[in-house]
Amino acid sequence: MFTPFDPDQDKDYLIWRDKKLHNYPRSLDELIVEVYDPMSLSRAEYDALHACCRKTNMVIYASAARGENKDLPRRVGEQFGLLNLNHNWLADEDAITSLTVNDEGDHPAYIPYTNRPIKWHTDGYYNRPGEQIHGLLLHCVRPARKGGDNQLMDHEIAYILLRDKNPDYIRALMQDDAMTIPARLDEKGEVERAAESGPVFSVAADGHLHMRYTARTRSIEWKDDERVKAAVAELEKILQEDSPYKYRGTLQPGMGLISNNVLHDRSGFEDDEARPRLLYRARYYDRIAGTDL
């Protein structure tokens, strides 16, 4: 079996690595595909979007679609085999989350519902092993008046950069207890979500690479292991330094990100009170169809 992500197998890794890096996009513009109607893609539009996803695990569509229509991200996802939505905490009833500043209930305690910056992460890093997020879709209804841009990095590129530095970094971050998210407690101190331990990098049953990560320093526990500490420090360095493999941009109305849950962050922002920032977020247990090895 072809196994490029086993740190003890160099032959398959080097074959995959060379193909991965060959003609890899070096600018955000190379990830953007213009489409007429994202709810009903033409064959040519789909093929262009899918080819980019196969190369980079992500693509951005740009369209003239406007207005608050939650069927749009759902239909986009369906066209790429993204069907099984994660009904995550504080998501809307239809499991598609309206990301906007929200001062009601529990929302203010969670950064995505504020205008504060969000550090590098993959979505659902606190989920249980059987409920990992493999697909992520963001659709922009309204951007912020200022700020709210994202940085993006293919998690397979992060793997390459780490492994090329030292394969021991990969071995350390593949340990089942490398990263633990502490339990979430309610106001009475009772457990609402149990602590979840797991690897940063793992290989799914079909052979694709999955990443579970957050750069936050609160509500996160790294294994007390020198190899893990060194690997985390190197990964943080990779995410902080300039790189041709990192993209920065701001989704505009009618634009959306389709991805295999790549690494991303979000800058802080200032809202227009009359037209506050609104993005729809859909998290999936599925991976984009046809993007396996």
C-alpha positions as CSV (number, residue, x, y, z in Angstrom):
1,M,0.0,0.0,0.0
2,F,1.2,3.5,-0.9
3,T,2.0,5.2,2.5
4,P,3.5,8.7,2.1
5,F,2.6,9.7,5.7
6,D,4.5,7.0,7.6
7,P,7.6,8.8,8.9
8,D,9.5,5.5,8.7
9,Q,8.9,5.1,5.0
10,D,10.9,7.5,2.9
11,K,10.4,6.1,-0.6
12,D,6.6,6.7,-0.9
13,Y,7.0,10.0,0.9
14,L,9.5,11.4,-1.5
15,I,7.4,10.4,-4.5
16,W,4.3,12.0,-3.1
17,R,6.3,15.1,-1.9
18,D,7.7,15.8,-5.3
19,K,4.3,15.5,-7.0
20,K,2.7,17.7,-4.3
21,L,5.2,20.5,-4.6
22,H,5.4,20.5,-8.4
23,N,3.7,23.6,-9.7
24,Y,2.2,24.3,-6.3
25,P,0.3,27.7,-6.3
26,R,2.3,30.6,-4.8
27,S,-0.4,33.2,-4.7
28,L,-4.0,33.5,-3.5
29,D,-5.1,34.5,-7.0
30,E,-4.3,31.0,-8.1
31,L,-6.8,29.6,-5.7
32,I,-9.8,31.7,-6.9
33,V,-12.2,30.4,-9.5
34,E,-14.9,32.6,-11.0
35,V,-18.3,30.9,-11.1
36,Y,-21.7,32.0,-12.4
37,D,-24.0,30.2,-9.9
38,P,-22.3,28.3,-7.1
39,M,-25.6,26.4,-6.4
40,S,-25.4,24.9,-9.9
41,L,-21.9,24.7,-11.1
42,S,-21.1,24.0,-14.8
43,R,-18.9,21.1,-15.6
44,A,-16.0,23.4,-16.4
45,E,-16.4,25.3,-13.2
46,Y,-16.6,22.2,-11.1
47,D,-13.5,20.7,-12.7
48,A,-11.5,23.9,-12.1
49,L,-12.6,24.0,-8.5
50,H,-12.0,20.3,-7.9
51,A,-8.5,20.4,-9.6
52,C,-7.4,23.1,-7.2
53,C,-8.8,21.1,-4.2
54,R,-6.9,18.0,-5.3
55,K,-3.7,20.1,-5.4
56,T,-4.0,22.3,-2.3
57,N,-6.9,20.8,-0.3
58,M,-8.7,24.1,-0.8
59,V,-10.2,26.5,-3.4
60,I,-12.1,29.8,-3.3
61,Y,-15.1,30.4,-5.6
62,A,-16.1,34.0,-6.5
63,S,-19.6,34.7,-7.7
64,A,-22.2,37.4,-8.0
65,A,-24.4,35.6,-5.4
66,R,-25.7,38.1,-2.8
67,G,-28.1,37.9,0.2
68,E,-28.7,35.7,3.2
69,N,-29.3,32.3,1.7
70,K,-28.2,29.3,3.8
71,D,-29.2,26.9,1.0
72,L,-26.2,28.2,-0.9
73,P,-23.4,26.7,1.2
74,R,-25.4,23.6,1.6
75,R,-25.8,23.1,-2.1
76,V,-22.1,24.0,-2.8
77,G,-21.1,21.3,-0.3
78,E,-23.4,18.7,-1.8
79,Q,-21.8,19.1,-5.2
80,F,-18.4,18.2,-3.7
81,G,-19.7,15.2,-1.7
82,L,-19.9,17.1,1.6
83,L,-23.1,15.7,3.1
84,N,-22.6,14.9,6.7
85,L,-22.8,18.1,8.7
86,N,-21.4,18.4,12.2
87,H,-24.1,19.9,14.5
88,N,-21.5,21.6,16.7
89,W,-22.1,23.6,19.9
90,L,-23.8,26.9,19.1
91,A,-24.4,26.1,15.5
92,D,-27.8,27.0,14.0
93,E,-30.6,24.4,14.0
94,D,-29.7,23.4,10.5
95,A,-26.1,22.8,11.5
96,I,-24.8,25.7,9.4
97,T,-23.3,28.3,11.7
98,S,-23.9,32.1,11.2
99,L,-20.6,33.6,12.1
100,T,-21.3,37.1,13.3
101,V,-20.7,39.1,16.4
102,N,-23.3,37.7,18.9
103,D,-23.7,39.0,22.4
104,E,-26.5,36.6,23.4
105,G,-26.3,33.6,25.7
106,D,-23.1,31.6,25.6
107,H,-21.9,33.1,22.3
108,P,-19.7,36.0,23.8
109,A,-17.5,33.4,25.6
110,Y,-16.4,31.9,22.2
111,I,-14.1,33.9,20.0
112,P,-15.7,33.1,16.6
113,Y,-18.8,35.1,17.8
114,T,-16.7,38.1,18.7
115,N,-14.5,40.5,16.6
116,R,-11.3,39.3,18.3
117,P,-8.5,37.6,16.3
118,I,-8.4,33.8,16.1
119,K,-5.1,32.0,16.0
120,W,-4.1,29.2,13.6
121,H,-6.2,26.1,13.9
122,T,-8.2,23.4,12.1
123,D,-11.9,23.3,12.9
124,G,-13.3,20.8,15.4
125,Y,-9.9,20.1,17.0
126,Y,-11.8,19.4,20.3
127,N,-14.1,16.8,18.7
128,R,-14.1,13.2,19.7
129,P,-12.0,10.8,17.5
130,G,-15.0,9.5,15.7
131,E,-16.3,13.0,15.0
132,Q,-13.3,14.7,13.4
133,I,-13.9,17.4,10.9
134,H,-12.6,16.6,7.5
135,G,-14.4,19.2,5.3
136,L,-14.9,22.9,5.9
137,L,-16.9,25.4,3.9
138,L,-17.1,29.2,4.5
139,H,-19.4,31.5,2.5
140,C,-19.3,35.3,2.8
141,V,-22.5,37.2,2.9
142,R,-20.9,40.4,4.3
143,P,-17.3,41.2,5.2
144,A,-16.4,43.4,8.1
145,R,-15.9,47.1,7.5
146,K,-12.2,46.6,8.3
147,G,-10.2,43.5,9.0
148,G,-11.5,40.0,9.3
149,D,-9.0,38.5,6.8
150,N,-7.8,35.0,6.9
151,Q,-4.5,33.2,6.4
152,L,-4.6,29.8,4.9
153,M,-2.1,26.9,4.7
154,D,-2.5,23.4,3.4
155,H,-2.0,21.0,6.3
156,E,-0.1,18.7,4.0
157,I,2.4,21.5,3.3
158,A,2.8,21.9,7.1
159,Y,3.5,18.2,7.3
160,I,6.1,18.4,4.6
161,L,7.9,21.4,6.2
162,L,8.0,19.7,9.6
163,R,9.1,16.3,8.2
164,D,11.8,17.8,6.1
165,K,13.2,19.5,9.3
166,N,13.0,16.3,11.4
167,P,10.9,13.2,10.9
168,D,10.9,12.9,14.7
169,Y,8.6,15.9,14.8
170,I,6.0,13.9,12.9
171,R,6.5,10.8,15.1
172,A,5.9,13.0,18.2
173,L,2.8,14.6,16.8
174,M,1.3,11.3,15.7
175,Q,1.1,10.1,19.3
176,D,-2.4,9.4,20.5
177,D,-2.0,11.7,23.5
178,A,0.1,14.5,21.9
179,M,-2.6,17.1,22.4
180,T,-5.4,17.2,24.9
181,I,-8.4,19.6,25.0
182,P,-9.5,19.9,28.7
183,A,-13.1,19.2,29.6
184,R,-15.6,22.1,29.2
185,L,-17.5,22.7,32.4
186,D,-20.9,24.5,32.9
187,E,-21.6,27.2,35.5
188,K,-22.1,24.5,38.1
189,G,-18.7,22.9,37.4
190,E,-20.3,19.9,35.7
191,V,-18.8,18.4,32.6
192,E,-20.5,19.5,29.4
193,R,-17.8,18.1,27.1
194,A,-15.2,15.5,28.3
195,A,-11.5,16.1,27.8
196,E,-10.3,14.9,24.4
197,S,-6.8,13.6,23.7
198,G,-5.5,12.7,20.3
199,P,-2.8,13.2,17.7
200,V,-2.1,16.3,15.7
201,F,-1.4,14.3,12.5
202,S,-3.2,11.0,11.8
203,V,-3.8,8.9,8.7
204,A,-7.4,8.1,7.9
205,A,-8.6,4.6,6.8
206,D,-8.5,5.7,3.2
207,G,-4.9,6.9,3.5
208,H,-5.4,10.7,3.6
209,L,-3.7,12.9,6.1
210,H,-5.8,14.5,8.8
211,M,-4.6,17.4,11.1
212,R,-6.0,18.4,14.5
213,Y,-4.4,21.6,15.8
214,T,-4.8,24.9,17.6
215,A,-2.2,27.5,18.3
216,R,-4.1,28.8,21.3
217,T,-2.4,28.7,24.7
218,R,-5.5,28.5,26.9
219,S,-7.6,25.4,27.1
220,I,-4.9,23.3,25.6
221,E,-2.5,20.7,27.1
222,W,0.5,19.4,25.2
223,K,2.0,16.1,26.3
224,D,4.9,16.6,28.7
225,D,7.4,15.1,26.3
226,E,10.5,16.9,24.9
227,R,9.9,15.6,21.4
228,V,6.4,17.0,21.4
229,K,7.5,20.3,22.8
230,A,10.1,20.6,20.1
231,A,7.7,19.7,17.4
232,V,5.1,22.2,18.6
233,A,7.7,24.9,18.7
234,E,8.8,24.2,15.2
235,L,5.2,24.1,13.9
236,E,4.5,27.5,15.6
237,K,7.6,28.9,13.9
238,I,6.5,27.6,10.5
239,L,3.1,29.3,11.0
240,Q,4.6,32.6,12.1
241,E,7.3,33.1,9.5
242,D,6.8,34.3,6.0
243,S,6.2,31.5,3.5
244,P,5.2,31.2,-0.2
245,Y,2.8,28.5,0.9
246,K,0.7,30.7,3.1
247,Y,-2.1,32.8,1.6
248,R,-3.8,35.9,3.1
249,G,-7.1,37.4,1.9
250,T,-10.6,38.6,2.8
251,L,-13.6,36.8,1.5
252,Q,-16.0,39.3,-0.2
253,P,-19.7,38.9,-0.8
254,G,-20.4,35.9,-3.0
255,M,-17.1,34.3,-2.3
256,G,-16.5,31.1,-0.4
257,L,-13.8,28.7,0.7
258,I,-14.2,24.9,0.1
259,S,-11.5,22.9,1.9
260,N,-10.4,19.7,3.5
261,N,-10.2,21.6,6.8
262,V,-6.9,23.3,6.1
263,L,-5.0,25.4,8.7
264,H,-6.4,28.9,8.9
265,D,-6.7,31.9,11.2
266,R,-8.7,35.2,11.3
267,S,-7.6,38.7,12.1
268,G,-9.6,41.0,14.4
269,F,-12.1,43.3,12.7
270,E,-14.2,46.4,13.0
271,D,-17.9,46.1,12.0
272,D,-20.3,48.3,10.2
273,E,-23.1,48.4,12.7
274,A,-25.7,48.7,9.9
275,R,-24.2,45.8,8.0
276,P,-22.3,43.5,10.4
277,R,-19.9,40.8,9.2
278,L,-21.7,37.6,8.3
279,L,-20.2,34.3,7.1
280,Y,-21.8,30.9,6.9
281,R,-19.7,28.0,8.2
282,A,-20.4,24.4,7.4
283,R,-18.4,21.7,9.1
284,Y,-18.4,18.1,7.7
285,Y,-17.4,14.7,8.7
286,D,-16.7,14.1,5.0
287,R,-13.7,15.0,3.0
288,I,-14.1,16.5,-0.5
289,A,-15.0,13.6,-2.8
290,G,-12.2,12.6,-5.2
291,T,-9.4,14.2,-3.3
292,D,-7.9,11.0,-1.9
293,L,-4.4,9.8,-2.6
